[in-house]
Amino acid sequence: MSYPDATFSGPTTIRSLSLLLLLVCASAAPAQDTSSKNTATINAEIERLQKSLKDKPIANPDMGNMNSMIGDTLKDAQAALSAGRLYLCLEKLGQAEDFLAGARSVDDQAAAVKDNLPAFESLWNKTSIELAAFTGSPRKPEQAAVRALAEAAQGRIHPLLEGGRGFATATQPRDGLFYMGQARGEAEFAAFLNKLNPPAKPSRFPFRSVLTELQALQEKTNAAFQPPRSIEMHPRFIALNSALKFARELDASRAYAGALYQYLEAVRHFGMLDATAPEAAKQAALRGAVEKLSGSLGSQRDDSIAKLFLERAGSQINKPEGSQPSADEWRSAQVILEQVLPAYYGTLKPAAPSQGRAERTATLTLVRWPYT
């Protein structure tokens, strides 16, 4: 996607940017809900986790950097909230809640479990029963981005529980505790999202299955997985295939908001395979485009999932004074504008018929269990 006086690498053109701006501005209305009650609720949750970490730091010596990692993620969440990036704040908050609960599980249960598999199984069974309610059909938040985050959190619970049990059996019982704790953290985060008040919002986003889009992207991913790039960019391919796998699981369970969110994340990872950072002369145009779209998005239709990605792009290239974005952050922001947003608007169209294949196919698995 290109902008006036700037030419970015990518498949799109100035005309496609103009069309995208028309799509956004044609339905422009008040921006996302940032009601004082929701802001206060979110800020209180951040402060609760910060206090918990301060009062009871993670003590396990094998997780020496966990305190700083969780603390930094909570600071990022608070900074995003202060900057009015509500959905990015929630995304960061969910990450912190996940890792804190995982680390707490290790700290609190490792001494009791040790190498005792029956002790682990007893704890696992109890936890599984407690979290069963979150793997069913709990109330879903009204707002699209909040619903997407909640569905994604709910969708991780069972795989994390099973992953914990797998590690406990394959290696040693205490190795499953972190994943089991993460499952609890995801459940707690989903429950928190369900408490947020729905905004006085525009019409709902017309969610549908994105299976056709996921199949097409998986085919492109399989074709791109060739040496030397498959070796040099192995972590990126792992993240890409993880997002695709998770999106298909959510889509199959009709959690269409979460599926769309993960599909768009997969689009971003795929775009990063070939993305090049914009030259200095083009960076101001990219900043301007992100700012313009961020200011106009939020419409008669609930486009908060697209807003989440724009907030991420804005945070990547609009740093505090004196801090410069990395080349990877420039690439990510550019991919969000050039590829993620068009993919998002593409899902407004009816789904194309799924292409059934009679020939034999192979499944490429690049995901560290359960999620990387």
N, C-alpha and C positions, 0 to 999 in steps of 0.2 A: 504494500500500500504506500502511495507516495503523497507528498504534501506540496503545496505551492512553494517554489524556490528550493525544493529539496527532493532528492531522488534516493529513496532507500532501496536496498536490494530486496527482492520479494516478488511474488507472482501478481500482485495487484497494482492498480494504477491510480492516477489522480481522480479519474472518473469514479472509480470504486470508492474512494474516500468520500467524494461528494455525495454519492448515494448513501453511504453509511451515515454521514452527518444529517442527511435528509430524514433517514429512518429514525434517528435519535431525536432530532429537533421537531419533527412533525408531531410527536407525542409528548413534547416537553411540558412539564408541570412541576410542582414542588418536588425537591429532591428527597432523598431517603428520610425515613422517620428517624429523628434524633431526639425524641421526646426526653424531657428531663428525667422522667421516671425510669425509662429504659437505660439511659446513660448512668444514672445513679446505681441501678441494679448491677450493671456490668462493672462499674468501677468498684463497687463493694465486693464483687466476686474476685476481681484482681487483687484487691487489698487483702482479702481473706487468704488467698493462696500465698501472697507475699509474707504475711504474718506467720502462716504455717511453716513456710520454709525458713524464716528467721528464727522462730521459736524452737524448731526441731529440724535442723539441717540434716541432709542425707549423710549418714555416717559410714556406709559401706566403703571400704578402701578401694574396691574394684570399680567404684563409680565416682572417682575423685573429681571429675569435671561436671557432675550432674547439677550441683548447686548453682554454679555459675551459668550453666546452659539454661536451666529453668528460670533463674533470676533474670537473665537477659531477655528471654522470650516474654516474660511478664512485663518487663520494661518496654519492650516493643509493642505489646498489646496496649499498654497505657499511653504510649506516645501516639499510636494510631487513633485511640479514642479521643485524645486531646486535639488531634488534627482533623477530627470529623470523619475519619475512616472507620465507620462502625463495623462493617463486615470484615475488613482486614483485622480489626481488633478481635473479633470473635474467632476468626481462624487461628490467630496466635494464641488466644486464650485456650482453645481446645487442645493445641499442641502442648501447652504447659500443663494442663490438667492431666493429659495422658501420661506424660513422662513423670510427673510428680507422683501420681498414683502407682505407677510401675515401680519406681524407686522405693516408695514407702512400703510396698508389699515385700520387697527384698529385705529392707531393714527390719520390718516387724515380724516376718515369718521365717527367715532363713535359719535362725537358731533352733526353732521348733521342728522344722522340716528336715534340715541337714540332708542326709542321704537316705531318708526313710520314705520310700515310695508310698506305702499305705497312708502315712501322715499327709503327704501331698495330695493323694487321691481324696482323702476325707475333706481337706480344705477346698479342693477343686469342686467337689460335689456340692458343698455348702455354697460356694460362690456362684456356681452355675445356677442353682435354684434361686438365689437372690436376684440374679441378673436376668432371669428368664422373662420377666415382664417387659424388658427393653428389647427383646428380640421378636416380640409379637407386633402388635399394631397400636402403639401408644398414640396419643393425640399429637398431631403434627402442627408445627407453627404455621401461621398464615403466610408470612412473608417468604418469598421464594428463596432468597439467599440463606435465611435462617433455617428454613425447612431443609435446604440442601445440606447444610452443615449438620443438622440433626439427623437426617437420614444416613449421611455418611458415618456419623458417630455410631448410630445404631447398627449399621451394617458391619462395623469392625468388631463388635462385641464377640460374636460367636467364633469368627476366625482366630481372634486373639486368644480366646479360651482354649480352642483346640490346638493352637500353636504352643501354648504353655504346656499343655498335656503332652504334646509331641516331644518337646525339648526335655521335659522331666523324664520321659521314658527312654529317649535316645541317648541322653548324656547323664545327667544326675538330677534328682528331684528338685533341688533348689534352683536349677536353671530355668524352670518353668514359672517361677514366681513373678518375674518382671512382666511377662506377657499377661499373666492372670491379673496383675494389678492394673495394667493398661486397659484391660477389658472393663474393669470397674471405673477407671477414669473416663472412658468413653461413655459409659452409662450415666455417670454423674454429669458429664457435660451435656448430653442429650436432655437430661432432666432439667438442667439449668436453662437451656434454650427454650424449653416448653413453658417456662415461667415468664418469658418476655411478653410484654403486651403487644398485640398486633397493631400496626400503625393504621391510621386512616388512609388506606392505600388505594391506588388505582386498580383497574381490573387485573385479575390473576393472569400470570403467564400461562399460555396453553401447553402445558407439559404433555409429552408423548414419549413413546419408546424411541431411543436413539440407537437401536440395534443395527440398523442399516449403516449409519454413520460409523459405528464402532467396527463393523465388519470391514468397511472400506479402509479405515485407518489401520486396522490390524494387517491387512494385505500390504499396505504401503510400508508398514513397519517391518514386516517379514522381508520384503524386497530390499529394504535399506540395510538390513542386518548382514552386511558383507565386510570382510576384512579389506583394508586395515581399520576402517571406521568402527566395526563391531568390537574391535579390541581396544582402540584408543578411547572410545566413548562408551565403554561397557557400563559404567554407573548410570549414564543417561538412558541407555536402553533398558536397564533394570527398572528405573523410575517410570519410564514410558510404558513398559509392559505391565508393571504393577497397576498403574492408573487404568489401563485398558481392561485388565482382569477385574479390578474392583468395579469399574463402571458396568461391565457386563453382568456381574453378580447383582448389583443394585437394580439394573434394568430388568433382570429376570424376576426380581421380587416386586416389581412395579413401584419402586422408589425412584420415580422419574426425575425428581429435583436433584437428588444425590447423583443419579446417573449422568445427568447433564453436566453437573459440576465436575465430575471426574472425567467425563469425555473432554471437556474444555481443557482440563489440566493435561490430559494426554495430547491434545492438539498443541498445547504450549511446549511440551517436552519434544514432540516430533519436530516442531519448528526450530527448536534450539539445535537440532542436529546439523543444520546448514546455515544458521543465522550468523551474520557478521555484524560487529558493532558499528553503529553509524559514525562517520567522521565528525570531527569537532564542528564543522560548518553546518551539519545536519542536526546536531543535538538540540539546538534551540527550537527548531521546527517540531521535533518529536515532543519536546516538553510542552510546546504550545498546543499540539494536537491532543495530548493527554489531558491537559487542563481544560480545553474547550469541550471535549467529550464528557469529562467528569462533571462539568458544570451544567450540561444540558441533559444528561441521562437521568432517568427517574421520571416516569411519564404516566400517561393514562393507563399504561400497562406496567406491571411490576417487572422491571428489568434489573432487579437488585443482584442477580447472579452475575450479569455483565458488569455491574458496578463493582462487585467484589474484585474482579480481575483488573479493572481500571484503577481501583484503589491500590492494588498491589503494584501496578506499573508506576503510579504516582509516587509511592513510597520508595521505589527503587531508584528513580532518577531525580527526585526532589529531596535531596538530603539536607540535614541541618547545615547552616552556614559553615563553610570551610571543609566539608566532607564531600568527596567526589565519588560518584557511582563507579562501580567496577565495570569492566567490559562485559562481564556476564549479565550484570543488571541492565545495561543498555540493550543487550541482545534480547533479554526477556521482555522488557517493556516494548520493544519494537515488534516482537512476535505477537504480543497480546493485541496490539493495534492491527497488525497486518493479517493475522491468521485466526486468533482466538475470537475476536469480535465478529468477523464475517461468519465463522463457524456457528457462533451463537445465533445470529440472525438467520442462518440457514435452517435452523431447527424450527423456525416459525412456519416453514413450508411443510406440507404433508410429507410423510416419510415415503421414500421411494420403495418399491417392492424389494424385499430381501432376495438376494441372489443365491438361490440354492445351488449347491455344487454336487454333481454326481460322482466326480472323480475323487480319488483318495486325497486326503489332506493331512498335513502334519501340524501339530501344535508345538509352538516354540515357547518354552517356559524359562523366564529369566528372573523370576521373582524369588527373593529370599523369604521363606515362610515366616509369618503370614503376610507381612507387608514391609516394604523397604522404602 
